[in-house]
Amino acid sequence: MDEDILSAIVDVEKEVRELQEAERRRAEERLAEARREAEARVAGEEERLREALREALGRARSEAEREAAALLEKEEARAERLGRLDDATLEGIVARHLQLLRPGRDDDRQNGEG
């Protein structure tokens, strides 16, 4: 009888070890699957962020190009207006600026504001 009990205990221990091993394998498989899913989500999020960055950079570039074009157009128009000034007008502008530089003016500020 002792041998039967001992044999039964050994069989139960063997079955427990087999169940533990089977459970360990299932847990490893679930963990590996969870890791693959997490990596796939991370990769998807990274791609989504890269695409968002590309779009934001494209919008920023387009906006910068529009602003540069507008500034260029404005400055070209200003240059055109200045280019059409006659000599008498230019002499008047220069004379006014020279007047600001002359010593003994009523305004003795040195910062050029008057």
Secondary structure, 3 states (H helix, E strand, C coil): CHHHHHHHHHHHHHHHHHHHHHHHHHHHHHHHHHHHHHHHHHHHHHHHHHHHHHHHHHHHHHHHHHHHHHHHHHHHHHHHHHHCCCHHHHHHHHHHHHHHHCCCCCCCCCCCCC
